[in-house]
Amino acid sequence: MPSSVLDSNSTVRPDIPNELPWTPLGRIAFRLLFTVGGSALVLFVYGNIIGLNLLIMPLKTALAQAGSLLLRGDSVTMDTSNSGDTLGDWCALVGCLLVGIAAAILWSALDRRRDNYRRLARALFEVARIGLVVELIAYGMAKAVPIQMGYMTQPAHQLPSVGDVGLKDTLWTFMGASSAYSIATGLAEITAGVLLLWRRTWLAGGLLAIVAMAQVFLLNLCYDVPVKIVSGTLLATAIALTLPYWANVTRVLTNSTPLPPRRLWAAPGTRRVRIGAASLGFFVVVAHSALIAIIAIPAIINIHSPRSSLDGQWEAISFTVDGVPAAMTGQEPSPWANVAITDRTEYTSFVSQTPQGATTLWALDITDETLAIRQRLSDPPTNIRYRLDGDTLVLSGTIDNHHIEGRYRSRVMERANSHFRLVQPGPDDNLPTS
């Protein structure tokens, strides 16, 4: 099966004329595509695959230093956490361009006799296709099993006002608020990845990948999500894979005279080599997808499973500072009008909100009687005692040398009452319009 997946469509059809030699400009363009595009593909697509990122990091670091010397005249520190769009990533992208152009120039000088690179182009095509499939399925599964943005439904993210939320968190909140929409976008990416695997459907998968990744890249760009380089590389990969077929697709869409079907160029190597390469690519797709699934199942449970009755949003019934009702003090610390406690596996945090709506995120450690909170991880803990009196949560402790005590009741957020419905209720004419 793997050989029919990846080593397909390579026989010469009698109704299609033999390929002509490439023009000098075409050969130069391919050398640039292979060196610049290929290095970006390795760094930002394969370098984003679990297990390969550490192996590719030395190459990425070397190219980043070359790019940094050109841009800044100095070296750059690399972030090994694999977070996106760092200065090192941009320098690595410049390094791909710099080293790729130099390599293409040297290649052109040394290789003047070859009239085409069709087999090498087919090899690049297959490598790019597998990388795109792996990433589409991985990102699609993170949405279809809503873990990528699903944590935004936790209490810690419910209190901040819309105007106090940054662009990235605004997008993440929008996506996480509707699991159905997140699942739909994830299924679109998975479908594109699966279609790309098969001989008869890879072009449809590539076109769907362009649509899906164009949306992702535009959202990342406009909402300042730090995955612009990776999503842009994936979009460029999908465009490059399908570009030779756009003339045929355009004629279909415009109901024009059809062109002869295009075929993929023959793959390099013997049949045994092609089957081995196809099997390896198929294994990478399946193994990485299985690994994402193994990660996703416990992650979705951890995201949505409270560990105690403390977990939730709480609104103040009363709040005192040094024994005086907080509304009468007019001094710091500001009363906590609302608090949100997230107590879930791998997700613990405490959020306090003032009457003016300002929120503060605290790191949280929970013991049997105490909430140990920190504004910064390096800060010494501030211990807040808590107890539950029926449905009432009582918090007391010392903040900024002042003794505070607050009594809270559970708060149901308006989003909890919002759900999908086909028939909308009529407007209430007695309510003001916004």
C-alpha positions as a Markdown table, in Angstrom:
| # | Residue | x | y | z |
|---|---|---|---|---|
| 1 | Met | 0.0 | 0.0 | 0.0 |
| 2 | Pro | 2.7 | 2.6 | 0.8 |
| 3 | Ser | 4.2 | 2.2 | -2.7 |
| 4 | Ser | 0.8 | 3.0 | -4.3 |
| 5 | Val | 0.5 | 6.0 | -2.0 |
| 6 | Leu | 3.7 | 7.8 | -2.7 |
| 7 | Asp | 5.3 | 6.2 | -5.8 |
| 8 | Ser | 2.4 | 6.7 | -8.1 |
| 9 | Asn | 1.5 | 8.3 | -11.4 |
| 10 | Ser | 5.1 | 8.0 | -12.7 |
| 11 | Thr | 4.6 | 5.9 | -15.9 |
| 12 | Val | 4.7 | 7.6 | -19.3 |
| 13 | Arg | 1.2 | 7.9 | -20.8 |
| 14 | Pro | 1.0 | 7.6 | -24.6 |
| 15 | Asp | -1.4 | 10.6 | -24.9 |
| 16 | Ile | 1.1 | 13.0 | -23.3 |
| 17 | Pro | 4.1 | 14.2 | -25.3 |
| 18 | Asn | 7.7 | 13.8 | -24.0 |
| 19 | Glu | 8.9 | 16.5 | -21.7 |
| 20 | Leu | 11.1 | 19.2 | -23.3 |
| 21 | Pro | 14.4 | 20.3 | -21.8 |
| 22 | Trp | 14.1 | 23.0 | -19.2 |
| 23 | Thr | 15.1 | 26.6 | -20.0 |
| 24 | Pro | 18.2 | 28.1 | -18.3 |
| 25 | Leu | 15.9 | 30.3 | -16.2 |
| 26 | Gly | 13.8 | 27.3 | -15.2 |
| 27 | Arg | 16.9 | 25.4 | -14.0 |
| 28 | Ile | 18.0 | 28.4 | -12.0 |
| 29 | Ala | 14.5 | 28.8 | -10.5 |
| 30 | Phe | 14.5 | 25.1 | -9.4 |
| 31 | Arg | 18.0 | 25.4 | -7.8 |
| 32 | Leu | 16.7 | 28.3 | -5.7 |
| 33 | Leu | 13.6 | 26.4 | -4.8 |
| 34 | Phe | 15.5 | 23.4 | -3.8 |
| 35 | Thr | 18.2 | 25.2 | -1.7 |
| 36 | Val | 16.1 | 28.0 | -0.2 |
| 37 | Gly | 12.7 | 26.3 | -0.1 |
| 38 | Gly | 14.2 | 22.9 | 0.9 |
| 39 | Ser | 16.2 | 24.3 | 3.8 |
| 40 | Ala | 13.1 | 26.2 | 5.1 |
| 41 | Leu | 11.1 | 23.0 | 4.7 |
| 42 | Val | 13.6 | 21.1 | 6.8 |
| 43 | Leu | 13.9 | 23.8 | 9.5 |
| 44 | Phe | 10.3 | 24.9 | 10.0 |
| 45 | Val | 8.2 | 21.9 | 8.9 |
| 46 | Tyr | 10.3 | 18.8 | 9.8 |
| 47 | Gly | 11.9 | 20.8 | 12.6 |
| 48 | Asn | 8.4 | 21.1 | 14.1 |
| 49 | Ile | 7.8 | 17.4 | 14.2 |
| 50 | Ile | 8.1 | 15.7 | 17.6 |
| 51 | Gly | 11.4 | 13.8 | 17.8 |
| 52 | Leu | 13.0 | 15.5 | 14.9 |
| 53 | Asn | 13.2 | 19.1 | 16.3 |
| 54 | Leu | 16.2 | 18.3 | 18.5 |
| 55 | Leu | 18.0 | 16.6 | 15.6 |
| 56 | Ile | 17.4 | 19.6 | 13.4 |
| 57 | Met | 18.2 | 22.2 | 16.0 |
| 58 | Pro | 22.0 | 22.3 | 15.3 |
| 59 | Leu | 21.4 | 23.0 | 11.6 |
| 60 | Lys | 18.8 | 25.7 | 12.6 |
| 61 | Thr | 21.3 | 27.2 | 15.0 |
| 62 | Ala | 24.0 | 27.4 | 12.3 |
| 63 | Leu | 21.8 | 29.0 | 9.8 |
| 64 | Ala | 20.5 | 31.4 | 12.4 |
| 65 | Gln | 24.0 | 32.6 | 13.2 |
| 66 | Ala | 24.6 | 33.2 | 9.5 |
| 67 | Gly | 21.4 | 35.2 | 9.2 |
| 68 | Ser | 22.1 | 37.1 | 12.4 |
| 69 | Leu | 25.6 | 38.1 | 11.3 |
| 70 | Leu | 24.0 | 39.5 | 8.1 |
| 71 | Leu | 21.2 | 41.3 | 9.9 |
| 72 | Arg | 22.7 | 42.4 | 13.1 |
| 73 | Gly | 26.4 | 41.9 | 12.9 |
| 74 | Asp | 26.3 | 39.7 | 16.0 |
| 75 | Ser | 25.3 | 36.2 | 17.1 |
| 76 | Val | 21.9 | 35.3 | 18.3 |
| 77 | Thr | 20.7 | 33.1 | 21.2 |
| 78 | Met | 18.5 | 30.3 | 20.2 |
| 79 | Asp | 15.4 | 29.3 | 22.1 |
| 80 | Thr | 15.4 | 25.5 | 22.5 |
| 81 | Ser | 11.8 | 25.4 | 23.8 |
| 82 | Asn | 10.6 | 25.3 | 20.2 |
| 83 | Ser | 8.4 | 28.4 | 20.8 |
| 84 | Gly | 7.7 | 30.1 | 17.5 |
| 85 | Asp | 8.7 | 33.4 | 15.9 |
| 86 | Thr | 11.7 | 34.2 | 18.1 |
| 87 | Leu | 14.5 | 36.4 | 16.9 |
| 88 | Gly | 16.5 | 33.2 | 16.3 |
| 89 | Asp | 13.7 | 31.8 | 14.1 |
| 90 | Trp | 13.7 | 34.9 | 11.9 |
| 91 | Cys | 17.5 | 34.9 | 11.7 |
| 92 | Ala | 17.3 | 31.2 | 10.7 |
| 93 | Leu | 14.9 | 32.1 | 7.9 |
| 94 | Val | 17.3 | 34.8 | 6.7 |
| 95 | Gly | 20.0 | 32.2 | 6.9 |
| 96 | Cys | 18.0 | 29.9 | 4.7 |
| 97 | Leu | 17.8 | 32.6 | 2.1 |
| 98 | Leu | 21.4 | 33.6 | 2.4 |
| 99 | Val | 23.0 | 30.1 | 2.3 |
| 100 | Gly | 20.4 | 28.9 | -0.2 |
| 101 | Ile | 21.2 | 31.6 | -2.7 |
| 102 | Ala | 24.9 | 31.0 | -2.3 |
| 103 | Ala | 24.4 | 27.3 | -2.8 |
| 104 | Ala | 22.3 | 27.8 | -5.9 |
| 105 | Ile | 24.9 | 30.1 | -7.4 |
| 106 | Leu | 27.7 | 27.5 | -6.8 |
| 107 | Trp | 25.4 | 24.7 | -8.1 |
| 108 | Ser | 24.7 | 26.7 | -11.3 |
| 109 | Ala | 28.4 | 27.2 | -11.8 |
| 110 | Leu | 29.3 | 23.5 | -11.3 |
| 111 | Asp | 26.4 | 21.9 | -13.1 |
| 112 | Arg | 25.9 | 23.4 | -16.6 |
| 113 | Arg | 25.2 | 20.3 | -18.7 |
| 114 | Arg | 22.1 | 18.9 | -17.0 |
| 115 | Asp | 19.0 | 20.0 | -19.0 |
| 116 | Asn | 16.4 | 19.2 | -16.2 |
| 117 | Tyr | 16.0 | 18.1 | -12.6 |
| 118 | Arg | 12.7 | 16.3 | -12.9 |
| 119 | Arg | 13.6 | 13.3 | -10.7 |
| 120 | Leu | 15.1 | 15.6 | -8.1 |
| 121 | Ala | 12.0 | 17.7 | -8.2 |
| 122 | Arg | 9.9 | 14.6 | -7.7 |
| 123 | Ala | 12.0 | 13.7 | -4.6 |
| 124 | Leu | 11.5 | 17.2 | -3.2 |
| 125 | Phe | 7.8 | 16.9 | -3.9 |
| 126 | Glu | 7.5 | 13.7 | -1.9 |
| 127 | Val | 9.5 | 15.1 | 1.0 |
| 128 | Ala | 7.4 | 18.3 | 1.0 |
| 129 | Arg | 4.2 | 16.3 | 0.8 |
| 130 | Ile | 5.0 | 14.0 | 3.7 |
| 131 | Gly | 6.0 | 17.0 | 5.9 |
| 132 | Leu | 2.8 | 18.8 | 5.0 |
| 133 | Val | 0.7 | 15.7 | 5.7 |
| 134 | Val | 2.3 | 15.2 | 9.2 |
| 135 | Glu | 1.8 | 18.8 | 10.2 |
| 136 | Leu | -1.8 | 19.1 | 8.9 |
| 137 | Ile | -2.9 | 16.0 | 10.7 |
| 138 | Ala | -1.1 | 17.0 | 13.9 |
| 139 | Tyr | -2.6 | 20.5 | 14.0 |
| 140 | Gly | -6.0 | 19.1 | 12.9 |
| 141 | Met | -6.1 | 16.5 | 15.7 |
| 142 | Ala | -5.2 | 19.2 | 18.2 |
| 143 | Lys | -8.4 | 21.0 | 17.1 |
| 144 | Ala | -10.6 | 17.9 | 16.4 |
| 145 | Val | -9.8 | 16.8 | 19.9 |
| 146 | Pro | -10.1 | 20.3 | 21.2 |
| 147 | Ile | -6.9 | 20.7 | 23.3 |
| 148 | Gln | -5.1 | 23.5 | 21.3 |
| 149 | Met | -7.5 | 26.2 | 22.5 |
| 150 | Gly | -9.7 | 24.1 | 24.8 |
| 151 | Tyr | -7.9 | 25.3 | 28.0 |
| 152 | Met | -9.4 | 28.7 | 27.4 |
| 153 | Thr | -12.7 | 27.4 | 28.9 |
| 154 | Gln | -11.0 | 27.1 | 32.3 |
| 155 | Pro | -11.8 | 29.5 | 35.1 |
| 156 | Ala | -8.5 | 31.4 | 34.8 |
| 157 | His | -9.6 | 32.7 | 31.4 |
| 158 | Gln | -13.2 | 33.7 | 32.3 |
| 159 | Leu | -12.7 | 36.9 | 34.3 |
| 160 | Pro | -10.6 | 39.3 | 32.2 |
| 161 | Ser | -12.6 | 41.9 | 30.3 |
| 162 | Val | -12.6 | 41.7 | 26.5 |
| 163 | Gly | -10.7 | 44.9 | 26.3 |
| 164 | Asp | -8.0 | 43.6 | 28.6 |
| 165 | Val | -7.3 | 40.5 | 26.6 |
| 166 | Gly | -4.5 | 40.5 | 24.0 |
| 167 | Leu | -5.1 | 39.7 | 20.3 |
| 168 | Lys | -3.7 | 36.1 | 20.6 |
| 169 | Asp | -5.9 | 35.3 | 23.6 |
| 170 | Thr | -8.9 | 36.9 | 21.9 |
| 171 | Leu | -8.5 | 34.5 | 19.0 |
| 172 | Trp | -7.8 | 31.5 | 21.4 |
| 173 | Thr | -10.9 | 32.4 | 23.4 |
| 174 | Phe | -13.0 | 32.7 | 20.3 |
| 175 | Met | -11.8 | 29.3 | 19.1 |
| 176 | Gly | -12.0 | 27.6 | 22.5 |
| 177 | Ala | -15.5 | 28.9 | 23.2 |
| 178 | Ser | -17.0 | 26.6 | 20.6 |
| 179 | Ser | -15.8 | 23.1 | 20.6 |
| 180 | Ala | -18.0 | 22.4 | 17.5 |
| 181 | Tyr | -16.2 | 25.0 | 15.5 |
| 182 | Ser | -12.8 | 23.9 | 16.7 |
| 183 | Ile | -13.6 | 20.4 | 15.7 |
| 184 | Ala | -14.8 | 21.4 | 12.2 |
| 185 | Thr | -11.6 | 23.4 | 11.5 |
| 186 | Gly | -9.6 | 20.4 | 12.7 |
| 187 | Leu | -11.4 | 18.0 | 10.5 |
| 188 | Ala | -10.8 | 20.2 | 7.5 |
| 189 | Glu | -7.0 | 20.1 | 8.2 |
| 190 | Ile | -7.1 | 16.3 | 8.8 |
| 191 | Thr | -9.1 | 15.8 | 5.6 |
| 192 | Ala | -6.5 | 17.8 | 3.6 |
| 193 | Gly | -3.7 | 15.7 | 5.1 |
| 194 | Val | -5.4 | 12.4 | 4.4 |
| 195 | Leu | -6.3 | 13.4 | 0.8 |
| 196 | Leu | -2.7 | 14.4 | 0.2 |
| 197 | Leu | -1.6 | 10.8 | 0.8 |
| 198 | Trp | -3.4 | 9.1 | -2.1 |
| 199 | Arg | -2.7 | 9.1 | -5.8 |
| 200 | Arg | -6.2 | 10.1 | -7.0 |
| 201 | Thr | -6.8 | 12.7 | -4.3 |
| 202 | Trp | -3.6 | 14.4 | -3.5 |
| 203 | Leu | -4.3 | 17.5 | -5.7 |
| 204 | Ala | -7.7 | 18.0 | -3.9 |
| 205 | Gly | -5.9 | 17.6 | -0.6 |
| 206 | Gly | -3.3 | 20.2 | -1.7 |
| 207 | Leu | -6.0 | 22.7 | -2.7 |
| 208 | Leu | -7.9 | 22.2 | 0.6 |
| 209 | Ala | -4.6 | 22.6 | 2.4 |
| 210 | Ile | -4.1 | 26.0 | 0.7 |
| 211 | Val | -7.5 | 27.1 | 1.9 |
| 212 | Ala | -7.0 | 25.8 | 5.5 |
| 213 | Met | -3.5 | 27.1 | 5.9 |
| 214 | Ala | -4.3 | 30.5 | 4.3 |
| 215 | Gln | -6.9 | 31.0 | 7.0 |
| 216 | Val | -4.5 | 29.9 | 9.7 |
| 217 | Phe | -1.7 | 32.1 | 8.4 |
| 218 | Leu | -4.0 | 35.1 | 8.1 |
| 219 | Leu | -5.3 | 34.6 | 11.7 |
| 220 | Asn | -1.8 | 34.1 | 13.0 |
| 221 | Leu | -0.6 | 37.3 | 11.3 |
| 222 | Cys | -3.6 | 39.5 | 12.2 |
| 223 | Tyr | -4.0 | 38.2 | 15.8 |
| 224 | Asp | -0.2 | 38.2 | 16.5 |
| 225 | Val | 0.0 | 34.5 | 17.2 |
| 226 | Pro | 3.7 | 33.5 | 17.3 |
| 227 | Val | 3.4 | 30.7 | 14.7 |
| 228 | Lys | 3.7 | 32.9 | 11.7 |
| 229 | Ile | 6.8 | 31.3 | 10.2 |
| 230 | Val | 5.6 | 27.7 | 10.5 |
| 231 | Ser | 2.1 | 28.4 | 9.2 |
| 232 | Gly | 3.6 | 30.6 | 6.4 |
| 233 | Thr | 5.9 | 27.8 | 5.5 |
| 234 | Leu | 3.1 | 25.2 | 5.4 |
| 235 | Leu | 1.0 | 27.5 | 3.2 |
| 236 | Ala | 4.0 | 28.1 | 0.8 |
| 237 | Thr | 4.5 | 24.3 | 0.7 |
| 238 | Ala | 0.9 | 23.6 | -0.3 |
| 239 | Ile | 1.1 | 26.3 | -2.9 |
| 240 | Ala | 4.4 | 25.0 | -4.3 |
| 241 | Leu | 3.0 | 21.4 | -4.5 |
| 242 | Thr | -0.1 | 22.4 | -6.5 |
| 243 | Leu | 1.3 | 25.3 | -8.6 |
| 244 | Pro | 2.0 | 23.3 | -11.8 |
| 245 | Tyr | -1.7 | 22.2 | -11.8 |
| 246 | Trp | -3.3 | 25.6 | -11.4 |
| 247 | Ala | -3.8 | 26.0 | -15.1 |
| 248 | Asn | -5.8 | 22.8 | -15.3 |
| 249 | Val | -7.8 | 23.7 | -12.1 |
| 250 | Thr | -8.5 | 27.2 | -13.5 |
| 251 | Arg | -9.9 | 25.8 | -16.7 |
| 252 | Val | -12.2 | 23.5 | -14.8 |
| 253 | Leu | -13.5 | 26.3 | -12.6 |
| 254 | Thr | -14.0 | 28.6 | -15.6 |
| 255 | Asn | -15.6 | 25.9 | -17.7 |
| 256 | Ser | -12.9 | 26.4 | -20.4 |
| 257 | Thr | -11.4 | 24.0 | -22.8 |
| 258 | Pro | -9.6 | 21.4 | -20.7 |
| 259 | Leu | -5.8 | 20.8 | -20.9 |
| 260 | Pro | -4.3 | 17.3 | -21.1 |
| 261 | Pro | -3.9 | 15.8 | -17.6 |
| 262 | Arg | -0.6 | 16.5 | -16.0 |
| 263 | Arg | 1.4 | 13.7 | -14.5 |
| 264 | Leu | 4.0 | 13.6 | -11.7 |
| 265 | Trp | 7.5 | 13.2 | -12.9 |
| 266 | Ala | 9.1 | 9.8 | -12.4 |
| 267 | Ala | 10.6 | 9.2 | -8.9 |
| 268 | Pro | 14.3 | 8.7 | -8.6 |
| 269 | Gly | 16.0 | 5.4 | -7.6 |
| 270 | Thr | 15.2 | 1.8 | -8.2 |
| 271 | Arg | 11.7 | 0.3 | -7.4 |
| 272 | Arg | 13.1 | -1.1 | -4.2 |
| 273 | Val | 14.4 | 2.3 | -3.1 |
| 274 | Arg | 11.1 | 4.0 | -4.0 |
| 275 | Ile | 9.1 | 1.4 | -2.1 |
| 276 | Gly | 11.4 | 1.9 | 0.9 |
| 277 | Ala | 11.1 | 5.7 | 0.8 |
| 278 | Ala | 7.3 | 5.4 | 0.5 |
| 279 | Ser | 7.1 | 3.0 | 3.4 |
| 280 | Leu | 9.3 | 5.3 | 5.6 |
| 281 | Gly | 7.1 | 8.3 | 4.7 |
| 282 | Phe | 3.9 | 6.4 | 5.5 |
| 283 | Phe | 5.4 | 5.2 | 8.8 |
| 284 | Val | 6.3 | 8.7 | 9.8 |
| 285 | Val | 2.7 | 9.9 | 9.1 |
| 286 | Val | 1.1 | 7.0 | 11.1 |
| 287 | Ala | 3.6 | 7.1 | 14.0 |
| 288 | His | 3.4 | 10.9 | 14.5 |
| 289 | Ser | -0.4 | 10.9 | 14.3 |
| 290 | Ala | -0.6 | 8.0 | 16.8 |
| 291 | Leu | 1.7 | 10.0 | 19.1 |
| 292 | Ile | -0.5 | 13.1 | 18.9 |
| 293 | Ala | -3.5 | 10.9 | 19.6 |
| 294 | Ile | -1.8 | 9.4 | 22.7 |
| 295 | Ile | -1.0 | 12.9 | 23.9 |
| 296 | Ala | -4.4 | 14.3 | 23.1 |
| 297 | Ile | -6.6 | 11.8 | 25.0 |
| 298 | Pro | -5.2 | 12.5 | 28.5 |
| 299 | Ala | -4.8 | 16.2 | 27.7 |
| 300 | Ile | -8.5 | 16.6 | 27.0 |
| 301 | Ile | -9.3 | 14.9 | 30.3 |
| 302 | Asn | -6.9 | 17.1 | 32.2 |
| 303 | Ile | -8.2 | 20.3 | 30.6 |
| 304 | His | -11.9 | 19.6 | 31.6 |
| 305 | Ser | -11.7 | 17.6 | 34.8 |
| 306 | Pro | -11.8 | 19.7 | 38.1 |
| 307 | Arg | -10.0 | 18.1 | 41.0 |
| 308 | Ser | -11.8 | 19.8 | 43.8 |
| 309 | Ser | -14.8 | 22.0 | 44.6 |
| 310 | Leu | -12.5 | 25.0 | 44.7 |
| 311 | Asp | -12.4 | 25.0 | 40.9 |
| 312 | Gly | -14.6 | 27.7 | 39.4 |
| 313 | Gln | -15.4 | 31.4 | 39.4 |
| 314 | Trp | -16.4 | 33.1 | 42.7 |
| 315 | Glu | -18.0 | 36.5 | 43.3 |
| 316 | Ala | -17.5 | 38.4 | 46.6 |
| 317 | Ile | -20.4 | 38.6 | 49.1 |
| 318 | Ser | -18.2 | 40.6 | 51.5 |
| 319 | Phe | -14.5 | 41.7 | 51.6 |
| 320 | Thr | -12.6 | 43.4 | 54.5 |
| 321 | Val | -9.2 | 44.9 | 54.7 |
| 322 | Asp | -7.9 | 45.1 | 58.3 |
| 323 | Gly | -11.4 | 44.4 | 59.5 |
| 324 | Val | -13.0 | 47.3 | 57.6 |
| 325 | Pro | -15.3 | 46.7 | 54.7 |
| 326 | Ala | -13.1 | 47.2 | 51.6 |
| 327 | Ala | -15.4 | 49.7 | 49.9 |
| 328 | Met | -14.7 | 52.1 | 52.8 |
| 329 | Thr | -10.9 | 51.9 | 52.9 |
| 330 | Gly | -10.0 | 53.6 | 49.7 |
| 331 | Gln | -6.5 | 52.2 | 49.8 |
| 332 | Glu | -4.5 | 49.3 | 48.7 |
| 333 | Pro | -4.8 | 46.4 | 48.6 |
| 334 | Ser | -7.8 | 46.6 | 46.3 |
| 335 | Pro | -10.6 | 44.2 | 47.2 |
| 336 | Trp | -11.0 | 41.0 | 45.2 |
| 337 | Ala | -14.4 | 41.4 | 43.8 |
| 338 | Asn | -14.1 | 38.1 | 41.9 |
| 339 | Val | -11.6 | 35.3 | 42.0 |
| 340 | Ala | -11.2 | 32.3 | 39.7 |
| 341 | Ile | -9.5 | 29.1 | 40.8 |
| 342 | Thr | -8.3 | 26.5 | 38.3 |
| 343 | Asp | -7.6 | 23.2 | 40.0 |
| 344 | Arg | -7.0 | 20.6 | 37.3 |
| 345 | Thr | -4.1 | 18.2 | 36.5 |
| 346 | Glu | -1.3 | 20.3 | 35.0 |
| 347 | Tyr | -3.5 | 23.4 | 35.2 |
| 348 | Thr | -3.5 | 25.3 | 38.5 |
| 349 | Ser | -3.8 | 29.0 | 38.8 |
| 350 | Phe | -5.5 | 31.8 | 40.8 |
| 351 | Val | -6.9 | 34.9 | 39.3 |
| 352 | Ser | -8.1 | 37.9 | 41.3 |
| 353 | Gln | -10.2 | 40.8 | 39.9 |
| 354 | Thr | -10.7 | 44.3 | 41.4 |
| 355 | Pro | -14.0 | 46.1 | 41.3 |
| 356 | Gln | -12.6 | 48.1 | 38.3 |
| 357 | Gly | -12.2 | 44.9 | 36.4 |
| 358 | Ala | -8.4 | 44.6 | 36.5 |
| 359 | Thr | -7.2 | 41.0 | 36.8 |
| 360 | Thr | -4.0 | 39.5 | 38.3 |
| 361 | Leu | -2.8 | 36.0 | 37.4 |
| 362 | Trp | -1.1 | 34.2 | 40.3 |
| 363 | Ala | 0.7 | 30.9 | 40.2 |
| 364 | Leu | -1.0 | 28.5 | 42.7 |
| 365 | Asp | -0.1 | 25.6 | 44.9 |
| 366 | Ile | -3.0 | 24.1 | 46.9 |
| 367 | Thr | -2.7 | 22.3 | 50.2 |
| 368 | Asp | -5.4 | 21.1 | 52.5 |
| 369 | Glu | -5.9 | 24.5 | 54.1 |
| 370 | Thr | -3.9 | 27.0 | 52.1 |
| 371 | Leu | -3.6 | 28.6 | 48.7 |
| 372 | Ala | 0.1 | 29.5 | 48.1 |
| 373 | Ile | 0.0 | 32.2 | 45.4 |
| 374 | Arg | 2.8 | 34.0 | 43.6 |
| 375 | Gln | 2.7 | 36.8 | 41.0 |
| 376 | Arg | 6.1 | 35.6 | 39.7 |
| 377 | Leu | 7.4 | 32.1 | 40.0 |
| 378 | Ser | 10.6 | 33.5 | 41.7 |
| 379 | Asp | 8.5 | 35.3 | 44.4 |
| 380 | Pro | 8.1 | 33.9 | 47.9 |
| 381 | Pro | 4.6 | 32.5 | 48.3 |
| 382 | Thr | 1.7 | 34.4 | 49.8 |
| 383 | Asn | -0.3 | 32.0 | 51.9 |
| 384 | Ile | -4.1 | 32.5 | 51.8 |
| 385 | Arg | -6.1 | 30.3 | 54.1 |
| 386 | Tyr | -9.4 | 28.9 | 52.7 |
| 387 | Arg | -12.4 | 27.0 | 53.9 |
| 388 | Leu | -15.7 | 26.0 | 52.4 |
| 389 | Asp | -18.8 | 26.7 | 54.5 |
| 390 | Gly | -21.4 | 24.9 | 52.5 |
| 391 | Asp | -21.6 | 26.9 | 49.2 |
| 392 | Thr | -19.5 | 29.8 | 50.6 |
| 393 | Leu | -15.8 | 30.1 | 50.1 |
| 394 | Val | -13.9 | 32.0 | 52.7 |
| 395 | Leu | -10.4 | 33.4 | 51.9 |
| 396 | Ser | -8.2 | 35.1 | 54.5 |
| 397 | Gly | -4.5 | 36.1 | 54.6 |
| 398 | Thr | -2.0 | 39.0 | 54.5 |
| 399 | Ile | -1.5 | 41.0 | 51.3 |
| 400 | Asp | 0.9 | 44.0 | 51.3 |
| 401 | Asn | 1.0 | 43.9 | 55.2 |
| 402 | His | -2.8 | 44.2 | 55.3 |
| 403 | His | -5.1 | 41.4 | 56.6 |
| 404 | Ile | -7.8 | 40.6 | 54.1 |
| 405 | Glu | -10.9 | 38.3 | 54.4 |
| 406 | Gly | -13.4 | 37.6 | 51.7 |
| 407 | Arg | -16.5 | 35.6 | 51.5 |
| 408 | Tyr | -17.5 | 34.3 | 48.1 |
| 409 | Arg | -20.3 | 32.4 | 46.3 |
| 410 | Ser | -20.1 | 30.5 | 43.1 |
| 411 | Arg | -20.6 | 32.7 | 40.0 |
| 412 | Val | -22.2 | 31.3 | 36.8 |
| 413 | Met | -20.7 | 33.1 | 33.8 |
| 414 | Glu | -23.1 | 34.2 | 31.0 |
| 415 | Arg | -21.3 | 32.0 | 28.5 |
| 416 | Ala | -22.6 | 29.0 | 30.4 |
| 417 | Asn | -26.1 | 30.0 | 29.3 |
| 418 | Ser | -25.1 | 30.3 | 25.7 |
| 419 | His | -25.5 | 27.3 | 23.4 |
| 420 | Phe | -26.1 | 26.3 | 19.8 |
| 421 | Arg | -29.8 | 26.7 | 18.8 |
| 422 | Leu | -31.6 | 26.8 | 15.5 |
| 423 | Val | -34.6 | 28.8 | 16.6 |
| 424 | Gln | -33.6 | 32.1 | 18.2 |
| 425 | Pro | -35.9 | 33.8 | 20.8 |
| 426 | Gly | -37.5 | 37.1 | 19.8 |
| 427 | Pro | -35.9 | 40.4 | 21.0 |
| 428 | Asp | -36.9 | 42.0 | 24.2 |
| 429 | Asp | -38.1 | 45.5 | 23.2 |
| 430 | Asn | -37.9 | 46.6 | 26.9 |
| 431 | Leu | -34.1 | 46.2 | 26.9 |
| 432 | Pro | -31.7 | 48.9 | 25.7 |
| 433 | Thr | -29.6 | 48.2 | 22.6 |
| 434 | Ser | -25.8 | 48.3 | 22.8 |
